Every structure is written in structure tokens, then in C-alpha cells.
Amino acid sequence: MAKNIIENLIKKDLIEFPANVNTVIEETEKIIIDELMVEDRLNEEVRQMLRKFEPEIEKGRLDYRKLFEMTKQKVVKERNLIL
């Protein structure tokens, strides 16, 4: 995907590279992967946050899915994340 993006930008004369194109493609791949993993890291962080509510969830007093989504949305809003 990164290779296609970079090649298309070069073909359209939208960018020029003083560096090796392969280096730019590799760095672009890293950026794309990092962006795709934002939600995975966020989900894990929310799971960790909700561990303190496990007894209440297990007793049925709290709905895990609702609590998870509410907490996730709160964190997204606080950090201005784009998912």
C-alpha cells in the first residue's frame, strides 16, 4: 500500500525525494502500521482501565460492552483521536 501511494505521488509530480525512494516507502509503511494500531492500543488500554470493575461486571451490575464503549469514546474525545 505504501509503495502504491508513493509511486502515485511521484508519477503525478506531487513529490520529489532527496533520499532513496525505498527508504521513504519503508518509513511510510511504518507510519501506516502505527496509525492502524492506534485503535488496538486504545482497546487494550480501555480493557486495563475496566479491570477494576470486574467484580461488578461479573455480578451483572455493569454491562461490559456498554462500559467499554463509553470509556473508549471518553478517551477518544479527551485525546482528540481519530479512529
Chimera marker file (.cmm) of the C-alpha trace (Angstrom):
<marker_set name="trace">
<marker id="1" x="0.000" y="0.000" z="0.000" r="1" g="1" b="0" radius="0.5"/>
<marker id="2" x="2.780" y="2.426" z="0.923" r="1" g="1" b="0" radius="0.5"/>
<marker id="3" x="4.592" y="1.622" z="-2.318" r="1" g="1" b="0" radius="0.5"/>
<marker id="4" x="1.467" y="2.399" z="-4.377" r="1" g="1" b="0" radius="0.5"/>
<marker id="5" x="0.910" y="5.676" z="-2.553" r="1" g="1" b="0" radius="0.5"/>
<marker id="6" x="4.484" y="6.851" z="-3.029" r="1" g="1" b="0" radius="0.5"/>
<marker id="7" x="4.630" y="5.712" z="-6.669" r="1" g="1" b="0" radius="0.5"/>
<marker id="8" x="1.381" y="7.531" z="-7.482" r="1" g="1" b="0" radius="0.5"/>
<marker id="9" x="2.600" y="10.727" z="-5.836" r="1" g="1" b="0" radius="0.5"/>
<marker id="10" x="5.831" y="10.547" z="-7.832" r="1" g="1" b="0" radius="0.5"/>
<marker id="11" x="4.004" y="9.842" z="-11.119" r="1" g="1" b="0" radius="0.5"/>
<marker id="12" x="1.792" y="12.880" z="-10.571" r="1" g="1" b="0" radius="0.5"/>
<marker id="13" x="4.850" y="15.022" z="-9.791" r="1" g="1" b="0" radius="0.5"/>
<marker id="14" x="3.390" y="15.880" z="-6.396" r="1" g="1" b="0" radius="0.5"/>
<marker id="15" x="6.547" y="14.990" z="-4.508" r="1" g="1" b="0" radius="0.5"/>
<marker id="16" x="10.283" y="14.644" z="-5.041" r="1" g="1" b="0" radius="0.5"/>
<marker id="17" x="12.688" y="12.820" z="-2.788" r="1" g="1" b="0" radius="0.5"/>
<marker id="18" x="16.233" y="13.756" z="-1.987" r="1" g="1" b="0" radius="0.5"/>
<marker id="19" x="16.536" y="10.329" z="-0.347" r="1" g="1" b="0" radius="0.5"/>
<marker id="20" x="16.208" y="6.802" z="-1.621" r="1" g="1" b="0" radius="0.5"/>
<marker id="21" x="12.606" y="6.032" z="-2.621" r="1" g="1" b="0" radius="0.5"/>
<marker id="22" x="12.775" y="2.647" z="-0.876" r="1" g="1" b="0" radius="0.5"/>
<marker id="23" x="13.632" y="4.381" z="2.396" r="1" g="1" b="0" radius="0.5"/>
<marker id="24" x="10.619" y="6.649" z="2.002" r="1" g="1" b="0" radius="0.5"/>
<marker id="25" x="8.387" y="3.649" z="1.247" r="1" g="1" b="0" radius="0.5"/>
<marker id="26" x="9.656" y="1.852" z="4.374" r="1" g="1" b="0" radius="0.5"/>
<marker id="27" x="9.012" y="4.900" z="6.559" r="1" g="1" b="0" radius="0.5"/>
<marker id="28" x="5.553" y="5.317" z="5.023" r="1" g="1" b="0" radius="0.5"/>
<marker id="29" x="4.776" y="1.673" z="5.827" r="1" g="1" b="0" radius="0.5"/>
<marker id="30" x="5.779" y="2.261" z="9.455" r="1" g="1" b="0" radius="0.5"/>
<marker id="31" x="3.519" y="5.302" z="9.673" r="1" g="1" b="0" radius="0.5"/>
<marker id="32" x="0.562" y="3.430" z="8.162" r="1" g="1" b="0" radius="0.5"/>
<marker id="33" x="1.015" y="0.469" z="10.510" r="1" g="1" b="0" radius="0.5"/>
<marker id="34" x="1.314" y="2.770" z="13.515" r="1" g="1" b="0" radius="0.5"/>
<marker id="35" x="-1.915" y="4.543" z="12.563" r="1" g="1" b="0" radius="0.5"/>
<marker id="36" x="-3.726" y="1.241" z="12.063" r="1" g="1" b="0" radius="0.5"/>
<marker id="37" x="-2.636" y="0.100" z="15.515" r="1" g="1" b="0" radius="0.5"/>
<marker id="38" x="-3.944" y="3.188" z="17.348" r="1" g="1" b="0" radius="0.5"/>
<marker id="39" x="-7.325" y="1.572" z="17.944" r="1" g="1" b="0" radius="0.5"/>
<marker id="40" x="-5.755" y="-1.733" z="19.035" r="1" g="1" b="0" radius="0.5"/>
<marker id="41" x="-3.642" y="0.065" z="21.635" r="1" g="1" b="0" radius="0.5"/>
<marker id="42" x="-6.642" y="2.088" z="22.752" r="1" g="1" b="0" radius="0.5"/>
<marker id="43" x="-8.769" y="-1.056" z="23.147" r="1" g="1" b="0" radius="0.5"/>
<marker id="44" x="-6.089" y="-2.661" z="25.302" r="1" g="1" b="0" radius="0.5"/>
<marker id="45" x="-5.808" y="0.450" z="27.440" r="1" g="1" b="0" radius="0.5"/>
<marker id="46" x="-9.585" y="0.532" z="27.969" r="1" g="1" b="0" radius="0.5"/>
<marker id="47" x="-9.545" y="-3.179" z="28.924" r="1" g="1" b="0" radius="0.5"/>
<marker id="48" x="-6.888" y="-2.397" z="31.533" r="1" g="1" b="0" radius="0.5"/>
<marker id="49" x="-8.959" y="0.509" z="32.865" r="1" g="1" b="0" radius="0.5"/>
<marker id="50" x="-12.046" y="-1.689" z="33.216" r="1" g="1" b="0" radius="0.5"/>
<marker id="51" x="-10.287" y="-4.412" z="35.191" r="1" g="1" b="0" radius="0.5"/>
<marker id="52" x="-11.091" y="-2.548" z="38.406" r="1" g="1" b="0" radius="0.5"/>
<marker id="53" x="-14.793" y="-3.053" z="37.624" r="1" g="1" b="0" radius="0.5"/>
<marker id="54" x="-14.527" y="-6.838" z="37.073" r="1" g="1" b="0" radius="0.5"/>
<marker id="55" x="-16.410" y="-7.797" z="40.270" r="1" g="1" b="0" radius="0.5"/>
<marker id="56" x="-19.343" y="-5.542" z="39.348" r="1" g="1" b="0" radius="0.5"/>
<marker id="57" x="-19.349" y="-6.784" z="35.761" r="1" g="1" b="0" radius="0.5"/>
<marker id="58" x="-19.268" y="-10.423" z="36.862" r="1" g="1" b="0" radius="0.5"/>
<marker id="59" x="-22.203" y="-9.830" z="39.204" r="1" g="1" b="0" radius="0.5"/>
<marker id="60" x="-24.172" y="-8.413" z="36.310" r="1" g="1" b="0" radius="0.5"/>
<marker id="61" x="-24.410" y="-4.938" z="37.771" r="1" g="1" b="0" radius="0.5"/>
<marker id="62" x="-22.475" y="-3.409" z="34.876" r="1" g="1" b="0" radius="0.5"/>
<marker id="63" x="-22.661" y="-4.194" z="31.168" r="1" g="1" b="0" radius="0.5"/>
<marker id="64" x="-19.089" y="-4.687" z="29.958" r="1" g="1" b="0" radius="0.5"/>
<marker id="65" x="-19.806" y="-3.764" z="26.336" r="1" g="1" b="0" radius="0.5"/>
<marker id="66" x="-21.578" y="-0.544" z="27.277" r="1" g="1" b="0" radius="0.5"/>
<marker id="67" x="-18.915" y="0.383" z="29.779" r="1" g="1" b="0" radius="0.5"/>
<marker id="68" x="-16.183" y="-0.425" z="27.251" r="1" g="1" b="0" radius="0.5"/>
<marker id="69" x="-17.736" y="1.739" z="24.523" r="1" g="1" b="0" radius="0.5"/>
<marker id="70" x="-18.438" y="4.621" z="26.888" r="1" g="1" b="0" radius="0.5"/>
<marker id="71" x="-14.906" y="4.550" z="28.272" r="1" g="1" b="0" radius="0.5"/>
<marker id="72" x="-13.399" y="4.239" z="24.802" r="1" g="1" b="0" radius="0.5"/>
<marker id="73" x="-15.391" y="7.193" z="23.485" r="1" g="1" b="0" radius="0.5"/>
<marker id="74" x="-14.394" y="9.273" z="26.501" r="1" g="1" b="0" radius="0.5"/>
<marker id="75" x="-10.703" y="8.567" z="25.929" r="1" g="1" b="0" radius="0.5"/>
<marker id="76" x="-11.053" y="9.257" z="22.195" r="1" g="1" b="0" radius="0.5"/>
<marker id="77" x="-12.662" y="12.605" z="22.927" r="1" g="1" b="0" radius="0.5"/>
<marker id="78" x="-10.146" y="13.554" z="25.621" r="1" g="1" b="0" radius="0.5"/>
<marker id="79" x="-7.187" y="12.782" z="23.356" r="1" g="1" b="0" radius="0.5"/>
<marker id="80" x="-8.762" y="14.025" z="20.119" r="1" g="1" b="0" radius="0.5"/>
<marker id="81" x="-8.075" y="10.684" z="18.463" r="1" g="1" b="0" radius="0.5"/>
<marker id="82" x="-9.329" y="9.836" z="15.004" r="1" g="1" b="0" radius="0.5"/>
<marker id="83" x="-10.217" y="6.177" z="14.571" r="1" g="1" b="0" radius="0.5"/>
<link id1="1" id2="2" r="1" g="1" b="0" radius="0.2"/>
<link id1="2" id2="3" r="1" g="1" b="0" radius="0.2"/>
<link id1="3" id2="4" r="1" g="1" b="0" radius="0.2"/>
<link id1="4" id2="5" r="1" g="1" b="0" radius="0.2"/>
<link id1="5" id2="6" r="1" g="1" b="0" radius="0.2"/>
<link id1="6" id2="7" r="1" g="1" b="0" radius="0.2"/>
<link id1="7" id2="8" r="1" g="1" b="0" radius="0.2"/>
<link id1="8" id2="9" r="1" g="1" b="0" radius="0.2"/>
<link id1="9" id2="10" r="1" g="1" b="0" radius="0.2"/>
<link id1="10" id2="11" r="1" g="1" b="0" radius="0.2"/>
<link id1="11" id2="12" r="1" g="1" b="0" radius="0.2"/>
<link id1="12" id2="13" r="1" g="1" b="0" radius="0.2"/>
<link id1="13" id2="14" r="1" g="1" b="0" radius="0.2"/>
<link id1="14" id2="15" r="1" g="1" b="0" radius="0.2"/>
<link id1="15" id2="16" r="1" g="1" b="0" radius="0.2"/>
<link id1="16" id2="17" r="1" g="1" b="0" radius="0.2"/>
<link id1="17" id2="18" r="1" g="1" b="0" radius="0.2"/>
<link id1="18" id2="19" r="1" g="1" b="0" radius="0.2"/>
<link id1="19" id2="20" r="1" g="1" b="0" radius="0.2"/>
<link id1="20" id2="21" r="1" g="1" b="0" radius="0.2"/>
<link id1="21" id2="22" r="1" g="1" b="0" radius="0.2"/>
<link id1="22" id2="23" r="1" g="1" b="0" radius="0.2"/>
<link id1="23" id2="24" r="1" g="1" b="0" radius="0.2"/>
<link id1="24" id2="25" r="1" g="1" b="0" radius="0.2"/>
<link id1="25" id2="26" r="1" g="1" b="0" radius="0.2"/>
<link id1="26" id2="27" r="1" g="1" b="0" radius="0.2"/>
<link id1="27" id2="28" r="1" g="1" b="0" radius="0.2"/>
<link id1="28" id2="29" r="1" g="1" b="0" radius="0.2"/>
<link id1="29" id2="30" r="1" g="1" b="0" radius="0.2"/>
<link id1="30" id2="31" r="1" g="1" b="0" radius="0.2"/>
<link id1="31" id2="32" r="1" g="1" b="0" radius="0.2"/>
<link id1="32" id2="33" r="1" g="1" b="0" radius="0.2"/>
<link id1="33" id2="34" r="1" g="1" b="0" radius="0.2"/>
<link id1="34" id2="35" r="1" g="1" b="0" radius="0.2"/>
<link id1="35" id2="36" r="1" g="1" b="0" radius="0.2"/>
<link id1="36" id2="37" r="1" g="1" b="0" radius="0.2"/>
<link id1="37" id2="38" r="1" g="1" b="0" radius="0.2"/>
<link id1="38" id2="39" r="1" g="1" b="0" radius="0.2"/>
<link id1="39" id2="40" r="1" g="1" b="0" radius="0.2"/>
<link id1="40" id2="41" r="1" g="1" b="0" radius="0.2"/>
<link id1="41" id2="42" r="1" g="1" b="0" radius="0.2"/>
<link id1="42" id2="43" r="1" g="1" b="0" radius="0.2"/>
<link id1="43" id2="44" r="1" g="1" b="0" radius="0.2"/>
<link id1="44" id2="45" r="1" g="1" b="0" radius="0.2"/>
<link id1="45" id2="46" r="1" g="1" b="0" radius="0.2"/>
<link id1="46" id2="47" r="1" g="1" b="0" radius="0.2"/>
<link id1="47" id2="48" r="1" g="1" b="0" radius="0.2"/>
<link id1="48" id2="49" r="1" g="1" b="0" radius="0.2"/>
<link id1="49" id2="50" r="1" g="1" b="0" radius="0.2"/>
<link id1="50" id2="51" r="1" g="1" b="0" radius="0.2"/>
<link id1="51" id2="52" r="1" g="1" b="0" radius="0.2"/>
<link id1="52" id2="53" r="1" g="1" b="0" radius="0.2"/>
<link id1="53" id2="54" r="1" g="1" b="0" radius="0.2"/>
<link id1="54" id2="55" r="1" g="1" b="0" radius="0.2"/>
<link id1="55" id2="56" r="1" g="1" b="0" radius="0.2"/>
<link id1="56" id2="57" r="1" g="1" b="0" radius="0.2"/>
<link id1="57" id2="58" r="1" g="1" b="0" radius="0.2"/>
<link id1="58" id2="59" r="1" g="1" b="0" radius="0.2"/>
<link id1="59" id2="60" r="1" g="1" b="0" radius="0.2"/>
<link id1="60" id2="61" r="1" g="1" b="0" radius="0.2"/>
<link id1="61" id2="62" r="1" g="1" b="0" radius="0.2"/>
<link id1="62" id2="63" r="1" g="1" b="0" radius="0.2"/>
<link id1="63" id2="64" r="1" g="1" b="0" radius="0.2"/>
<link id1="64" id2="65" r="1" g="1" b="0" radius="0.2"/>
<link id1="65" id2="66" r="1" g="1" b="0" radius="0.2"/>
<link id1="66" id2="67" r="1" g="1" b="0" radius="0.2"/>
<link id1="67" id2="68" r="1" g="1" b="0" radius="0.2"/>
<link id1="68" id2="69" r="1" g="1" b="0" radius="0.2"/>
<link id1="69" id2="70" r="1" g="1" b="0" radius="0.2"/>
<link id1="70" id2="71" r="1" g="1" b="0" radius="0.2"/>
<link id1="71" id2="72" r="1" g="1" b="0" radius="0.2"/>
<link id1="72" id2="73" r="1" g="1" b="0" radius="0.2"/>
<link id1="73" id2="74" r="1" g="1" b="0" radius="0.2"/>
<link id1="74" id2="75" r="1" g="1" b="0" radius="0.2"/>
<link id1="75" id2="76" r="1" g="1" b="0" radius="0.2"/>
<link id1="76" id2="77" r="1" g="1" b="0" radius="0.2"/>
<link id1="77" id2="78" r="1" g="1" b="0" radius="0.2"/>
<link id1="78" id2="79" r="1" g="1" b="0" radius="0.2"/>
<link id1="79" id2="80" r="1" g="1" b="0" radius="0.2"/>
<link id1="80" id2="81" r="1" g="1" b="0" radius="0.2"/>
<link id1="81" id2="82" r="1" g="1" b="0" radius="0.2"/>
<link id1="82" id2="83" r="1" g="1" b="0" radius="0.2"/>
</marker_set>
